[in-house]
Amino acid sequence: MPSAYRGDETLAALLTQAGVSRSPAEVRALVAGVLAAPEPQDPDAWMVLVAERPSPDLVDQLRALKADLAAATAPQAPDHAARLKALRDVLKRRELDGFIIPRGDEHQGEYVPPRAQRLAWLTGFTGSAGHAVVAAERAAIFVDGRYTLQVQAEVPAALYDYKHLIEDPLSAWAAEALPQGGRLGYDPWLHTVGWVEKTRQQLERAGLTLVPCPDNPVDAVWADQPPLPLAPVVAHDTAFAGPSAADKRARIADELKRQGIGAAVLTQPDSIAWLLNLRGADVPCTPLPLSFAILGDDGSVDLFIDRRKLAPGVEAHLGNQVAVRAPEDLGPALDALGRGGRKVLADPTTTSAWIFDRLHLAGAKIERDPDPVALPKACKNEAELNGTRAAHARDGAALVRFLHWLSKEAPKGTVTEITAAEHLLSLRQTNEHFRGLSFETISGSGPNGAIVHYRVSPDTDRRLEPGSLFLLDSGAQYLDGTTDVTRTIAIGTPTPEMRERFTQVLKGHIAVSTARFPHGTTGSQLDTLARLPLWMAGFDYDHGTGHGVGSFLSVHEGPQRISKVPNTIALQPGMILSNEPGYYKTGAYGIRIENLIVVQPLDLPMAERPMLGFEVLTLVPIDRNLIEPALLTAEEIAWINAYHARVRDALTPFLNPDTAAWLLEATSPIIV
C-alpha cells in the first residue's frame, strides 16, 4: 500500500532537509504540471525537478502528494450541452457570432498536451485532426474520412453537424450559420498565418469578418483546464546526437548570416530539441520539451521555456550563448527584433499568426522562409545513423519474439487486438534505451485493418480469427533512434485474393526500396513506383507512401516525404523515410508493408551524374504465407531472399534457440 500524504508541514520539513527552497504550494503547482504530462517509463523521474537526490522519505511523500492530486483532478462525466451553452454565452458577451476551435496547440504539433485539447473538451471528439465552429444557434465539427465513424460515436448529433474537413468548406457553413456581416473569432496562437490569410479571404467573400481572440473563449469556460505540462528536460548525449549544440548553432547561424537574416524565430519544439541537444516528455510519443526559441546570426539563442522543468545540469549543458527566458518574455523579445531593423525569419507553414502579428506590429522585416533547422535535422549524421541501425536491430528482435509468440497463440483463438498490442509493448520495454512508443500502436484485425488510422478500444477490440489478416503498425522511441514498422500477418490460411493484393503491395514496396535516382529527385517523383503494381490491377491507396522520421524525435518529420502531393524538397543523403504502400478493402481487411529507409549516395562507375538510393533500416520478416511467387519477377524474389537473409543474420544473436528456429523457417528462401 502506498503511504498517505502527511501534510504540507511534513513536506516543508523534508524539503528543508533536502536543501530545497520551494514551498509546498510551489511543489503542488509543479506536481500539477507533472500530471499534465504523459506518464513516463520511470514514474518517479519527475522528482529530480524537486531535488536532485531526494531522500527516501521525500520520495515517499512526493509519491503520496502526486496520488492525492491525481485523485482530486480525475475527470468528471462531461456535459457537452452545458459546455456549449457556456461558450455561447461568452461569445455573446464578446460580440462574436461564432468561434473556431481547432485540434491543436501553439506549436501546431501532432501531439498536444491536455491543456490544449479544447476540441475534445468541448465536443468529445478525440481524433488527431479536425476543428469545430460554434455559432449562436448552430455548431459543426469538421473531420476527414479517417474519423467518419469515430466522430459519430463521440460527438452528439443533437449538438453538432458532421462535416468533412476537405469536402465541406468552413466558409460555406459559416455563411449559412452566421448573420450577414457576422464576426467569426479565432485564437491566433492556434492557427498559422497562412491559414488565417486564406480563411480571411474566403470569409470576406461570404460577407464575414475573421476576428483574432488571443484570450481564448474556451479557456474562459473551462474551469478545470489542466496547467501546461512539466516533464523533465534533459541533455541528449552527443554519443547519440553527434555534433554538439554549439556546433549546430554555429552552422545554422552562419547560413542565416549568409542570407542577410539577423534572427530566426523557432516554433517547432523538435527543431529546438535537435538544435540544443535537449529531450523532454511534454507530449505523448515524442520526446520533446514544448518551447520557443530565437536563434541569432551570431549563434546565440533565447530559449523560452518554463525553467522549473530543466533537470539539474541542463543550463550548464546549454552554455553561455543560450539564455533561458520565461515563456511570457517571448512577446517583448519579438518586439525587440522588430525595433532592431534586421530581417527576421519565420516559417509561415508552422508559425502561429500571433507571432507574425506581433512582429508586424513591432515593425519587423519578416522573411517568410522554411524553418532553417528542419533540413539539417532531416539529414542524419553518422552518430544518428549508427544509433538508428542499432535501435532497429533491437526493435526487430522484439518484433520477431512477438511474431513467434503470435504464431503459437493466435491459433488458440485467445489473442485480441489489445492483447497483441500489449504483448508487443512488454517485449519492447525490455530493450536497452527504450523510452516509450513512437505512436499509438495500430492493431487491426480483419475489417479493422482496413481503417488506415485505426485505434483499438475496448468497444472495438476484435479477436484475431482464422482466415483473417492482422495489420500491425507500431514503433518505439529509443535514445539512439526512432522506429516505425508495419507488418500484415495471415492468421490461418489466407485467400487467393489476399495473397494477390499483398504481393502487389510488396512489389511496390520493393520498387521503392531498390530505386536509384539522381540528386535533385523529390519523393513525389518516386511515389508512382510504389503504386504502379496496384494501378495495373485497378487499385490504389489513399495515403502517402512515406514520411520523414526523426532521430529520437518525431516519428512524422518533414520536410521530406514520398507522396502524390507535390513536394519541392529533394531527397538528400541521411534522410530517413518510411516506405509503406498499402491496400484496404473496406469491411474486409487491410494490407500495409512498412520499412524505414535512409537515403545513401551510390557509387555507380558508369553513372554520368551523382546517384542516390536507399538503405533499408527495418529488420523484420515479411509474412511468406501472403506472398504469391508467381506474381514476382526473379529480381523481386532475389530481393526478398536477400532481405530475409540479412534479417536472419542480424537478429539471430538476440534470440533464444526456439525463436531463432522460428526465424530460420520464417526467412527461408523462396524457391521457384
Secondary structure, 3 states (H helix, E strand, C coil): CCCCCCCHHHHHHHHHHCCCCCCHHHHHHHHHHHHCCCCCCCCCHHHHHCCCCCCHHHHHHHHHHHHHHHHHCCCCCCCHHHHHHHHHHHHHHCCCCEEEEECCCCCCCCCCCHHHCHHHHHHCCCCCCCEEEEECCCEEEEECHHHHHHHHHHCCCCCCEEEECCCCCHHHHHHHHCCCCCEEEECCCCCEHHHHHHHHHHHHHCCCEEEECCCCHHHHHCCCCCCCCCCCEEECCHHHHCCCHHHHHHHHHHHHHHCCEEEEEECCHHHHHHHHCEECCCECCECCCCCEEEEECCCCEEEECCHHHECCCHHHHHCCCEEEECHHHHHHHHHHHHHHCCEEEECCCCCEHHHHHHHHHCCCEEEECCCCCHHHHHECCHHHHHHHHHHHHHHHHHHHHHHHHHHHHHHHCCCEHHHHHHHHHHHHCCCCCEEEECCCCEEEEHHHHHCCCCCCCCCCCCECCCCEEEEEEECEEECCEECCEEEEEEECCCCHHHHHHHHHHHHHHHHHHCCCEECCCEHHHHHHHHHHHHHHHCCCCCCCCEEECCCCCCCCEEEEEECCCCCCCECCCCEEEEECCEEEECCCEEEECEEEEEEEEECCCCCCCCEEEEEECCCCCCCHHHCCHHHCCHHHHHHHHHHHHHHHHHHHHHCCHHHHHHHHHHCCCCCC
